[in-house]
Amino acid sequence: MGIFGRLAQLIKSNLNDLISRSEDPEKMLNQIVIEMGEQLTEARKQVAASIADEKRLEKQAAEQAARSQEWERRAMLALRAGDEGLAKEALARKKEHDALRDQFLEQLQKQRHAVEQLKLALRALNNKIEEAKRKKNLLIARKKRAEAQRAIQETLSGLRNASAFEAFDRMAGKIEQMEAEAEAQAELHEQFTGDTLATRFGELEAMHGVDDELLALKRKMGLAPPEPPPAQAPARVAREGELDLAEQEELARALAELEAEEAPLRIKR
């Protein structure tokens, strides 16, 4: 079983354990996300170790290639010196380093492939955890909404109880009784304090407007004589020797003509 297979099994077992022993879904979901984050951290460490192995194999292959080149240089140096035996020994050593280099390069290719697979798996796991975090927030919101709905239903169930409405009606009746007693006490207090004359006049004033409205209604229905028309003011009688309106207008026109005739004469003087 690979590292991510073991990781998935570990996460699944942790989830089952949390589900079996948790009573609060919100706390359980938060704990699940924490567990996932911890396992993701461990997975990243394993991937980092695999990358380190890849770097080490690459370095070892480079070292064997460098040693092969060094023994080839020594073989060339022996040939220049005319020592073919020594040159053959140097070439044999070069061949050994070439073989080691090839082995390291082969392992390096396999390690690189494995590292790429681990990186893909790590990204997929990280995406799954991020998706779980988003779903966690959604599930918590749904859980809170369900709790609110349950609380409302419990409250409504309590209100449906007949005893609750009966108690409410009893309280309303008590308040009405208190109001009636207070009004009765106020009426008794007014009667026994001697201020009954003001009360009687107040009642008379209140009834006065009602009588007017009753008379108006009777006149509208024809049960009472109509309202008499308002009295007209007597026409103004001209005093003896006083000019009437037409005579006043005629006098004004004569004065105006006289004034117009005398105006040129005053200018000549």
C-alpha positions as a Python dict, from the first residue, in 0.01 Angstrom:
ca = {
    (1, 'M'): (0, 0, 0),
    (2, 'G'): (141, 339, -102),
    (3, 'I'): (180, 638, 124),
    (4, 'F'): (-139, 803, 3),
    (5, 'G'): (-332, 480, 35),
    (6, 'R'): (-225, 457, 396),
    (7, 'L'): (-306, 825, 442),
    (8, 'A'): (-657, 779, 302),
    (9, 'Q'): (-714, 479, 528),
    (10, 'L'): (-592, 674, 830),
    (11, 'I'): (-820, 969, 751),
    (12, 'K'): (-1115, 734, 701),
    (13, 'S'): (-1052, 559, 1032),
    (14, 'N'): (-1021, 895, 1209),
    (15, 'L'): (-1348, 1012, 1055),
    (16, 'N'): (-1531, 698, 1161),
    (17, 'D'): (-1394, 729, 1512),
    (18, 'L'): (-1498, 1096, 1534),
    (19, 'I'): (-1844, 1020, 1401),
    (20, 'S'): (-1895, 741, 1652),
    (21, 'R'): (-1787, 941, 1959),
    (22, 'S'): (-1889, 1298, 1869),
    (23, 'E'): (-2220, 1451, 1971),
    (24, 'D'): (-2179, 1799, 1823),
    (25, 'P'): (-2162, 1793, 1439),
    (26, 'E'): (-1992, 2132, 1426),
    (27, 'K'): (-1712, 2027, 1661),
    (28, 'M'): (-1680, 1699, 1473),
    (29, 'L'): (-1643, 1876, 1137),
    (30, 'N'): (-1383, 2116, 1276),
    (31, 'Q'): (-1187, 1825, 1421),
    (32, 'I'): (-1205, 1639, 1090),
    (33, 'V'): (-1055, 1937, 906),
    (34, 'I'): (-779, 1963, 1167),
    (35, 'E'): (-699, 1593, 1125),
    (36, 'M'): (-691, 1631, 748),
    (37, 'G'): (-452, 1924, 776),
    (38, 'E'): (-218, 1725, 997),
    (39, 'Q'): (-219, 1430, 758),
    (40, 'L'): (-157, 1664, 465),
    (41, 'T'): (147, 1801, 644),
    (42, 'E'): (281, 1448, 686),
    (43, 'A'): (219, 1374, 319),
    (44, 'R'): (411, 1686, 219),
    (45, 'K'): (704, 1570, 429),
    (46, 'Q'): (705, 1234, 248),
    (47, 'V'): (694, 1403, -91),
    (48, 'A'): (976, 1634, 13),
    (49, 'A'): (1184, 1329, 117),
    (50, 'S'): (1122, 1168, -224),
    (51, 'I'): (1236, 1486, -397),
    (52, 'A'): (1549, 1484, -181),
    (53, 'D'): (1619, 1125, -292),
    (54, 'E'): (1586, 1239, -652),
    (55, 'K'): (1839, 1517, -597),
    (56, 'R'): (2079, 1275, -429),
    (57, 'L'): (2062, 1026, -718),
    (58, 'E'): (2120, 1308, -962),
    (59, 'K'): (2426, 1419, -768),
    (60, 'Q'): (2564, 1064, -747),
    (61, 'A'): (2524, 1015, -1121),
    (62, 'A'): (2709, 1341, -1184),
    (63, 'E'): (2990, 1232, -949),
    (64, 'Q'): (3035, 898, -1135),
    (65, 'A'): (3041, 1082, -1468),
    (66, 'A'): (3311, 1317, -1334),
    (67, 'R'): (3522, 1026, -1208),
    (68, 'S'): (3487, 852, -1545),
    (69, 'Q'): (3619, 1162, -1718),
    (70, 'E'): (3905, 1183, -1470),
    (71, 'W'): (4020, 821, -1540),
    (72, 'E'): (3991, 884, -1912),
    (73, 'R'): (4225, 1183, -1869),
    (74, 'R'): (4469, 964, -1678),
    (75, 'A'): (4460, 698, -1953),
    (76, 'M'): (4548, 963, -2208),
    (77, 'L'): (4832, 1081, -1983),
    (78, 'A'): (4970, 723, -1961),
    (79, 'L'): (4960, 683, -2340),
    (80, 'R'): (5155, 1003, -2383),
    (81, 'A'): (5410, 863, -2145),
    (82, 'G'): (5426, 542, -2353),
    (83, 'D'): (5280, 318, -2077),
    (84, 'E'): (4997, 124, -2245),
    (85, 'G'): (4949, -112, -1948),
    (86, 'L'): (4884, 178, -1715),
    (87, 'A'): (4650, 329, -1975),
    (88, 'K'): (4448, 3, -1988),
    (89, 'E'): (4410, -1, -1609),
    (90, 'A'): (4287, 359, -1616),
    (91, 'L'): (4034, 272, -1889),
    (92, 'A'): (3911, -27, -1683),
    (93, 'R'): (3852, 203, -1386),
    (94, 'K'): (3673, 447, -1616),
    (95, 'K'): (3445, 164, -1731),
    (96, 'E'): (3347, 86, -1371),
    (97, 'H'): (3247, 448, -1310),
    (98, 'D'): (3053, 454, -1636),
    (99, 'A'): (2855, 150, -1524),
    (100, 'L'): (2777, 312, -1187),
    (101, 'R'): (2676, 632, -1361),
    (102, 'D'): (2433, 442, -1583),
    (103, 'Q'): (2281, 267, -1282),
    (104, 'F'): (2233, 595, -1098),
    (105, 'L'): (2077, 752, -1408),
    (106, 'E'): (1835, 459, -1435),
    (107, 'Q'): (1734, 495, -1071),
    (108, 'L'): (1711, 872, -1120),
    (109, 'Q'): (1456, 831, -1401),
    (110, 'K'): (1243, 600, -1188),
    (111, 'Q'): (1264, 836, -892),
    (112, 'R'): (1163, 1134, -1105),
    (113, 'H'): (856, 946, -1227),
    (114, 'A'): (765, 849, -872),
    (115, 'V'): (806, 1209, -753),
    (116, 'E'): (575, 1337, -1027),
    (117, 'Q'): (312, 1083, -925),
    (118, 'L'): (348, 1184, -560),
    (119, 'K'): (313, 1553, -650),
    (120, 'L'): (-8, 1482, -844),
    (121, 'A'): (-147, 1280, -554),
    (122, 'L'): (-53, 1553, -309),
    (123, 'R'): (-229, 1818, -516),
    (124, 'A'): (-538, 1595, -542),
    (125, 'L'): (-535, 1541, -166),
    (126, 'N'): (-496, 1913, -103),
    (127, 'N'): (-792, 1985, -334),
    (128, 'K'): (-1001, 1728, -149),
    (129, 'I'): (-917, 1889, 184),
    (130, 'E'): (-1001, 2236, 53),
    (131, 'E'): (-1331, 2102, -76),
    (132, 'A'): (-1394, 1946, 265),
    (133, 'K'): (-1332, 2284, 428),
    (134, 'R'): (-1585, 2451, 201),
    (135, 'K'): (-1838, 2176, 265),
    (136, 'K'): (-1769, 2206, 636),
    (137, 'N'): (-1882, 2569, 635),
    (138, 'L'): (-2192, 2477, 438),
    (139, 'L'): (-2274, 2189, 672),
    (140, 'I'): (-2227, 2408, 978),
    (141, 'A'): (-2463, 2667, 827),
    (142, 'R'): (-2720, 2394, 760),
    (143, 'K'): (-2677, 2264, 1113),
    (144, 'K'): (-2738, 2609, 1263),
    (145, 'R'): (-3045, 2658, 1044),
    (146, 'A'): (-3180, 2322, 1157),
    (147, 'E'): (-3122, 2418, 1520),
    (148, 'A'): (-3306, 2747, 1468),
    (149, 'Q'): (-3598, 2569, 1303),
    (150, 'R'): (-3612, 2316, 1584),
    (151, 'A'): (-3615, 2593, 1845),
    (152, 'I'): (-3900, 2767, 1662),
    (153, 'Q'): (-4097, 2444, 1643),
    (154, 'E'): (-4045, 2380, 2012),
    (155, 'T'): (-4168, 2732, 2090),
    (156, 'L'): (-4474, 2685, 1869),
    (157, 'S'): (-4544, 2351, 2033),
    (158, 'G'): (-4541, 2523, 2370),
    (159, 'L'): (-4780, 2790, 2245),
    (160, 'R'): (-5018, 2525, 2114),
    (161, 'N'): (-5067, 2405, 2469),
    (162, 'A'): (-5415, 2509, 2587),
    (163, 'S'): (-5290, 2599, 2933),
    (164, 'A'): (-5071, 2874, 2787),
    (165, 'F'): (-5368, 3042, 2616),
    (166, 'E'): (-5584, 2998, 2924),
    (167, 'A'): (-5321, 3171, 3136),
    (168, 'F'): (-5304, 3453, 2881),
    (169, 'D'): (-5684, 3498, 2893),
    (170, 'R'): (-5679, 3499, 3273),
    (171, 'M'): (-5421, 3774, 3276),
    (172, 'A'): (-5627, 3979, 3028),
    (173, 'G'): (-5935, 3935, 3249),
    (174, 'K'): (-5745, 4048, 3557),
    (175, 'I'): (-5627, 4362, 3380),
    (176, 'E'): (-5981, 4445, 3266),
    (177, 'Q'): (-6106, 4396, 3625),
    (178, 'M'): (-5834, 4629, 3756),
    (179, 'E'): (-5931, 4896, 3502),
    (180, 'A'): (-6301, 4871, 3597),
    (181, 'E'): (-6221, 4898, 3969),
    (182, 'A'): (-6004, 5203, 3908),
    (183, 'E'): (-6283, 5376, 3712),
    (184, 'A'): (-6536, 5295, 3984),
    (185, 'Q'): (-6310, 5437, 4255),
    (186, 'A'): (-6260, 5757, 4054),
    (187, 'E'): (-6635, 5797, 4010),
    (188, 'L'): (-6703, 5747, 4380),
    (189, 'H'): (-6428, 5988, 4473),
    (190, 'E'): (-6579, 6258, 4251),
    (191, 'Q'): (-6929, 6212, 4393),
    (192, 'F'): (-6822, 6230, 4757),
    (193, 'T'): (-6584, 6526, 4725),
    (194, 'G'): (-6878, 6771, 4663),
    (195, 'D'): (-6773, 6871, 4310),
    (196, 'T'): (-7095, 6738, 4154),
    (197, 'L'): (-7207, 7079, 4018),
    (198, 'A'): (-6919, 7098, 3772),
    (199, 'T'): (-6995, 6745, 3662),
    (200, 'R'): (-7362, 6827, 3596),
    (201, 'F'): (-7269, 7134, 3388),
    (202, 'G'): (-7020, 6927, 3194),
    (203, 'E'): (-7290, 6673, 3113),
    (204, 'L'): (-7527, 6955, 3009),
    (205, 'E'): (-7267, 7105, 2772),
    (206, 'A'): (-7203, 6763, 2622),
    (207, 'M'): (-7576, 6710, 2556),
    (208, 'H'): (-7616, 7057, 2398),
    (209, 'G'): (-7440, 6958, 2079),
    (210, 'V'): (-7646, 6638, 2061),
    (211, 'D'): (-7973, 6839, 2071),
    (212, 'D'): (-7858, 7056, 1778),
    (213, 'E'): (-7771, 6749, 1573),
    (214, 'L'): (-8108, 6590, 1658),
    (215, 'L'): (-8299, 6904, 1542),
    (216, 'A'): (-8099, 6914, 1216),
    (217, 'L'): (-8180, 6547, 1151),
    (218, 'K'): (-8555, 6606, 1215),
    (219, 'R'): (-8555, 6899, 966),
    (220, 'K'): (-8383, 6679, 708),
    (221, 'M'): (-8650, 6409, 754),
    (222, 'G'): (-8938, 6664, 749),
    (223, 'L'): (-9031, 6599, 1112),
    (224, 'A'): (-8954, 6961, 1213),
    (225, 'P'): (-9020, 7299, 1047),
    (226, 'P'): (-8737, 7420, 821),
    (227, 'E'): (-8482, 7664, 946),
    (228, 'P'): (-8604, 8028, 896),
    (229, 'P'): (-8410, 8238, 640),
    (230, 'P'): (-8167, 8493, 781),
    (231, 'A'): (-8306, 8848, 832),
    (232, 'Q'): (-8206, 9101, 562),
    (233, 'A'): (-8076, 9448, 654),
    (234, 'P'): (-8322, 9732, 564),
    (235, 'A'): (-8240, 9939, 255),
    (236, 'R'): (-8068, 10266, 325),
    (237, 'V'): (-8308, 10564, 295),
    (238, 'A'): (-8167, 10887, 163),
    (239, 'R'): (-8195, 11176, 404),
    (240, 'E'): (-8379, 11487, 305),
    (241, 'G'): (-8174, 11707, 77),
    (242, 'E'): (-7918, 11428, 9),
    (243, 'L'): (-7841, 11353, -361),
    (244, 'D'): (-7894, 11003, -489),
    (245, 'L'): (-7624, 10818, -682),
    (246, 'A'): (-7729, 10932, -1030),
    (247, 'E'): (-7741, 11295, -922),
    (248, 'Q'): (-7394, 11267, -766),
    (249, 'E'): (-7251, 11131, -1092),
    (250, 'E'): (-7413, 11414, -1294),
    (251, 'L'): (-7269, 11677, -1060),
    (252, 'A'): (-6921, 11525, -1092),
    (253, 'R'): (-6932, 11542, -1473),
    (254, 'A'): (-7041, 11913, -1466),
    (255, 'L'): (-6754, 12004, -1235),
    (256, 'A'): (-6507, 11825, -1461),
    (257, 'E'): (-6628, 12014, -1772),
    (258, 'L'): (-6608, 12345, -1588),
    (259, 'E'): (-6256, 12270, -1478),
    (260, 'A'): (-6154, 12192, -1836),
    (261, 'E'): (-6295, 12524, -1968),
    (262, 'E'): (-6120, 12739, -1704),
    (263, 'A'): (-5777, 12577, -1751),
    (264, 'P'): (-5677, 12774, -2074),
    (265, 'L'): (-5787, 13102, -1917),
    (266, 'R'): (-5559, 13049, -1616),
    (267, 'I'): (-5266, 12975, -1851),
    (268, 'K'): (-5320, 13307, -2046),
    (269, 'R'): (-5328, 13511, -1726),
}
